[in-house]
Amino acid sequence: MTLLELQNILGERIKIATDENMRPQDRMKANEQSEIIARLAKQMINNADIVLRTNKLQEDGKLKNATIVEMVGKAEVGK
């Protein structure tokens, strides 16, 4: 899933959360689902941030034989 796809899903969850025509029990269930999605989204965003930071440090030549490179993967400079 891309961050743009995630953004669309979060937007849909906001629409659901603000739907005034929803029954209270349906709203409660939807809010629980939205909370789970929000937690997963936060982790995805954190992971993307780690990849971006690692790529930048690699491009700057600041990561030589670092474990994080093995965990994240080697950046293809110039792509």
C-alpha positions as CSV (number, residue, x, y, z in Angstrom):
1,M,0.0,0.0,0.0
2,T,1.3,3.4,-0.9
3,L,1.0,6.5,1.4
4,L,-1.4,8.0,-1.1
5,E,-3.6,5.0,-0.8
6,L,-3.4,5.2,3.0
7,Q,-4.4,8.9,2.8
8,N,-7.5,8.0,0.9
9,I,-8.4,5.3,3.4
10,L,-8.0,7.7,6.3
11,G,-10.1,10.3,4.5
12,E,-12.9,7.7,4.1
13,R,-12.6,6.8,7.8
14,I,-13.0,10.5,8.7
15,K,-16.2,10.7,6.6
16,I,-17.5,7.6,8.4
17,A,-16.7,9.1,11.8
18,T,-18.5,12.3,11.0
19,D,-21.6,10.6,9.5
20,E,-24.5,12.0,11.7
21,N,-26.9,9.4,10.2
22,M,-25.1,6.4,11.6
23,R,-26.7,4.5,14.5
24,P,-24.8,4.7,17.8
25,Q,-23.8,1.0,17.8
26,D,-22.6,1.2,14.2
27,R,-20.7,4.4,15.0
28,M,-19.0,2.6,17.9
29,K,-17.9,-0.3,15.7
30,A,-16.7,2.1,13.0
31,N,-14.7,4.1,15.5
32,E,-13.0,0.9,16.8
33,Q,-12.1,0.0,13.3
34,S,-10.9,3.5,12.6
35,E,-8.7,3.3,15.7
36,I,-7.0,0.1,14.5
37,I,-6.5,1.6,11.1
38,A,-5.0,4.8,12.6
39,R,-2.5,2.7,14.6
40,L,-1.5,0.8,11.6
41,A,-1.2,4.0,9.6
42,K,1.0,5.5,12.2
43,Q,3.4,2.5,12.0
44,M,3.4,2.7,8.2
45,I,4.3,6.4,8.3
46,N,7.0,5.7,10.9
47,N,8.4,3.0,8.7
48,A,8.5,5.3,5.6
49,D,10.3,7.9,7.7
50,I,13.0,5.4,8.7
51,V,13.4,4.4,5.0
52,L,13.7,8.1,3.9
53,R,16.2,8.9,6.7
54,T,18.3,5.9,5.9
55,N,18.3,6.7,2.2
56,K,19.4,10.2,2.9
57,L,22.2,9.1,5.2
58,Q,23.3,6.6,2.6
59,E,23.4,9.2,-0.1
60,D,25.4,11.5,2.2
61,G,27.9,8.7,2.7
62,K,27.2,8.6,6.5
63,L,26.2,4.9,6.7
64,K,29.1,2.6,6.1
65,N,28.4,-1.1,7.0
66,A,25.5,0.0,9.3
67,T,23.0,-2.6,10.5
68,I,20.1,-0.3,9.5
69,V,21.1,-0.7,5.8
70,E,20.7,-4.4,6.1
71,M,17.3,-3.9,7.8
72,V,15.9,-1.3,5.4
73,G,17.7,-2.3,2.2
74,K,20.3,-0.5,0.2
75,A,19.2,2.7,-1.5
76,E,19.7,3.0,-5.3
77,V,21.3,6.4,-5.5
78,G,20.1,8.4,-8.5
79,K,16.7,6.8,-8.8
